[in-house]
Amino acid sequence: MKQSKPPVWADRFLEWFCSQDYIDEVQGDLYEWFSLRVKKQGLRKARLLYILDVVRFIRSYRLKSPEELNQNSNNTAMIRNYLITSWRSLSKNKSFATINIAGLTVGMAAYLLISMYVRHENGYDQFLENKENIYRMGQNRYNQGVLSTQWAAGCSVVGSALKDNFPEVLEYVRMTPSNAVVSYQDEVFREENAYYASETFFDVFSFKLIEGIDSTVLKDPYTMVISASTAKKYFGNENPIGKTIRHNGARDFDITGVFADLPKNSHMNADMLFSFETYVDIVGEEARTQWNWDGFYNYIVLREGTDPKDFEAKIPAFVQAQIGEELEQTNHLVEFFLQPVTDIHLTSDYMMEFKPNGSKQSTNFLFIISIFIILIAWINYINLATAKSLDRSKEVGIRKVMGSLRGQLMTQFLVESFLLNMASLILAVLLVYISLPYFNVLSGRTLSFEFLQLNNLSQFGLLLFLGTVLSGLYPAFILSGFKPVSILKGKFKSSAKGNYLRKGLVIFQFFTSLVLMVGTATVFYQLDYMNNQDLGVNIDQTLVVRGPNVTDSLYNDRLNYFKQSLISNSDISSITASTSVPGRQPTWNAGGIRLLSEAEGDGKQYRVIGGDHDYFNAYELDLLTGRQFDKNRVNDNETVLMNESATELMGFDNIESALSQEIFFWGDTFQIVGVVKDYHNESLKKSFEPLIFRLIPNASNFYSMKVSTSNMSRTIASIEEEWKLQFPGNPFDFFFLDDYFQEQYKAEVQFGKVFVLFAALATFIACLGLFGLASYITSQRTKEIGVRKVLGATLMNVLTLLTKDFALLIVVAVILAVPISWMIMSGWLDGFAYKINMEWWLFALPGLVLLIIALMTVSFQTIKSGLANPVDSLRHE
Amino acid sequence: MKGTYLGEFEELVLLAVAALSGDAYGVTIGTLIEEQANRSVTISTVHNVLYRLEKKGFVKSELGGATAERGGRNKRLFTITAAGQAVLSESKEIRNKMWGNIASFNS
C-alpha cells in the first residue's frame, strides 16, 4: 500500500479548503476510490484522476467558513500581526520607507524595461514555423588566403545546388534585392524593401499570405506579391489581385497575392516580392547557376534532426567538386556557413543584411547593467535596515522576552521587506507604463508592455521573491539574533561586522555607478572624436538626390541638361553624379582586379566608385599625384584613379610607381592616372578600404550637390522643379549627406544615451541610500556634536568629522573602479579602427563628479546638524 | 408532486441507494453504477448528486463506519426515505405506461 499513495499536495490542498463538516466523507471516499482506480487503471492515471477529483470537490458549501479559518489557524492571526507591526514601523520611519521605495521603484522599473528589451531582441524570428530547421547560407570569400568579404547574401546557386545534391536539404529559397521605383497610374514610389524571391518563399517562411496560394503566387515571370500596407498605399481599399504595376518604368507585373506585413521582429523586411523567374528572364540563366556572382540570399530548410554542424562540414568537399579547379586557378576560396534563422538578428553583421541587426554583446551588457542597478537598490534596504538595527533592538528584546521565536521574528522582518518590495513593484509597473514610449525612442524598438503576459508575471514574481529574500534575509537574520539580556540592559552596540558589511556595500554601489559614468564619458568622447575627425572628404552642405530608375534613351542628354541648369543656380556650387556616396560601403565590389603584368590568379577585391568628371572637386578629395579625369581627353573612360590603400594592396612601394601602370578589370584594361589620399568613405569604425575610381559620366545612382545655407527651401524647390522636368515618373528623394553619414553611428549614439540614463539612475539610487545612511548616522551623533560645539568645535570641524568616513568609501570605490572600467571600455573601443586613448581625465572627471555628488548628499544632513544649536541637542535626554 | 423531477443520473444514484440498503455511501454507489450501467463515474459527481437528493428529501444520511483503508475517516451512509421510494416508483410507473404505448415492442 505504501507506494500507491495519492499526491500529498493535492491531499493537503483538500484539507486546506474543505470544511471539517465534510472532510471525513470526502477524503475517506477519495482514498477508497483511489485504491480502486490504482487496481483498475494504474498508479499514474489514478493519481491524475485524484487531483481532478479534488478540484471537482470544490463547492461553496464544502469550503471552510471564515470562522473556521480563523479558529483553526494561529498562523493567520500571526500574519495579521506581522502586517500590522510592519505597517506601523514603516509609517513611523517615513523617510526610510520613502528612500527604499523610491530606489526600489526606479531599480525595478529599469530592470523590467531592460528585460523586455532583452526578450524582444532574443525573440527575433521566433514566430516562424519550423524555425529550428531554417538556415541562411552565409558566405566568406578569400583572396590569396585573405578574408575579403563576408556576405549575408552570397552566390546565387548555392541553395539550389545543395538541395539537388543533399537529401538533408528539403527546400531552399533564393532572394535578391531589386532597386525599384514602382508606379500605378499616377502614383510613384521608391520601394526600399523590394526583392526578387523564388516561388518557395512562402513554403520556407510561414509568413501569412492573405490572398493568393502559397505555391503559385511567385511561380511565373512578371508576377508579384505585396504586403497588406503596401497594397493600401497603392490601391486604397480596392482589391489588388489582378492589378498591374510598373517597375522602373519598363516592366509590368501582375499582382497575384497579398501577404500580411512582416512582423517587426523579423530580421527580414519586404514590402514587395517579384518572382525570381522575372530576374532570370531579365539577366539570363546565369542568375540561377553562378558560383562567382554574389548578392543572393539563400535560405535552406534542413530535414528534421539533421545536425547543422555535420551538414556544414560536408559543404567544402562539395564546393571543391563543383568549382575547386576554377577557384584554385585564381587563388580564390569560398566558404559557406549556416546561420540559424533565429540567430541572425543578434549575431550577424555581414554585407547586405536586410536591416541593421542588434548586437548580442550590448544586449547582454545592458542586462548586466540592469541587474546591477536593482542590486544597488536592494543594498540600500540592507544598509538602512542594519543601520537602524539599534532602534529596533528594543522591540526585538521585548518580543523575545514575551516568548517570540527566532523564526517568527525573521518572518516579521521578511514581511516588512516584502511589503516594501510589493509597493515598489506596483509603482515600478506604473513607471514602466509611463516611460515605455520614451524608452522606445531611445532604443529604436517598438516594445509593448502587456501586464498579464506570462513572461511579465513571472518576472514580477521573481523580482518580488528575490527582493524579499535578498534584501530582507540579512537584516532579518541580524535583527532576530540579538540577545535580549544585553539589549534590555542597554549594553547593545551595533556590531563591527555589520559596519564592515555596510561599508563594503556602499563601496560596491559607488563602484558600479562609477564604472557606468566612466563608460558614459568614454562613449561620448569617442563619438565626439569621430564627429570631429577630418574625414578627408567634404560632406558638409551636401544635398544628395537619388538618381532616377525610370530612364529612356535620352538619359545622357537629360543628365547633362539637369546638371547645367542647376549649376547656373547661384545657390548650388557643384554637382556630381556617382554610383555611391560617402557614408556607406560602395555597393560595387569587384574581384579579380590585377596588374596587367600579374598572373591571372593574383587578382584581388576592391570597392569601386564610379563618378563623373566633377567627382573629385565636388568632394574635395586630396589628389596626391597624377591627375583627375579630364573632360578634354576622349579616352579617359579607360583610366582609373585609386586611393593609397588600393596602391598598397596592388603591391606598389610608393604611389608614384603606380602612375601609368595598367590594370586588368573585368576583361578590360585601364590605366592608372592618379592617386588620391586615403579618406574616410565610411564610419571611423572601419579602417580605409582599397578604392578604385572609374569614370562613369552618366552614373545614375546619386547626384550630389553643394548648396549654400541660405534659401535652402527655395533651392530644394528649384531642384525638384528641374527634376520633374527632366526625369518625370521618378520620385524626388533627397537627403543631406552629413545626416546620412551620421546614421552609421546610430547604434553608438543609442548606446551612449542608454548608458547616460542608467549611469544617472545608478548614481541616483546609490545617493538615495547614502543620504539615508548619512542622515541616520548623523542623528545618532547629535549629542556628540553638541558636546563638541560646546567645547569650541567650528562648523568646519564638525563637517570634516562627519564627512571623512564617507569620502573614504568613495575614494576606495574610485580606486577599484578605474582598472575595471578601463578593461571594459578598452574592449568596447577595440571595435573602432580609429579610437581615442583612455586618458586619465576619463576616470578623474567622473570620479570627481561622483565625489562631489556624494559629499553634497552627505553634507545636506551634516550641515544641518552642524548648524544646530548645541543647547537643543543637549537639553533632550 | 412539484419540484420532484429526477435527472437521469439522479435516478441511477437513488436506485443504487435503495439497492445497497444499509451500505450506501459514495464509493459503493459509484462502483455499483459503474458495474451495472457500464459507464465511468467520478466520485465528486456522486457526492454532489447525493447532497442534492438529500436536500430534496429523497435520502437521509448519518456518519459512521470508519475503516483503515479510508485513513480512519468516517463514511456518510445514505438510506432512502419514503419520499424517495415514492418518486422512484412513480418514475417507473410513468415509464411502464409509456412503454405500453409502443406496439411493436410489446410482443
Contacts between the chains, C-beta under 8 A, distances in Angstrom:
chain1	res1	chain2	res2	distance
A	23	B	73	7.4
A	24	B	63	6.6
A	24	B	66	7.8
A	24	B	73	4.5
A	24	B	74	4.2
A	24	B	75	7.9
A	24	B	76	7.5
A	25	B	25	7.2
A	25	B	26	6.7
A	25	B	47	7.6
A	25	B	63	7.3
A	25	B	73	7.2
A	25	B	74	6.6
A	25	B	75	6.3
A	25	B	76	3.9
A	26	B	47	6.8
A	27	B	70	7.7
A	27	B	71	6.5
A	27	B	73	5.2
A	28	B	66	7.2
A	28	B	70	3.5
A	28	B	71	6.6
A	28	B	73	3.1
A	28	B	74	6.5
A	28	B	75	6.1
A	29	B	25	6.8
A	29	B	26	3.8
A	29	B	27	5.2
A	29	B	43	5.7
A	29	B	47	7.1
A	29	B	70	7.5
A	29	B	75	7.5
A	30	B	43	6.4
A	31	B	69	6.6
A	31	B	70	5.2
A	31	B	71	5.2
A	31	B	73	7.2
A	32	B	27	4.4
A	32	B	69	5.9
A	32	B	70	5.8
A	33	B	26	7.4
A	33	B	27	5.5
A	33	B	30	6.7
A	33	B	43	4.5
A	35	B	69	6.7
A	36	B	27	7.3
A	36	B	31	6.9
A	49	B	42	7.8
A	52	B	42	7.6
A	53	B	42	6.1
A	53	B	43	5.6
A	53	B	44	5.1
A	56	B	42	6.4
A	56	B	44	3.7
A	56	B	45	7.4
A	57	B	44	4.9
A	57	B	47	7.2
A	59	B	48	6.7
A	61	B	51	7.6
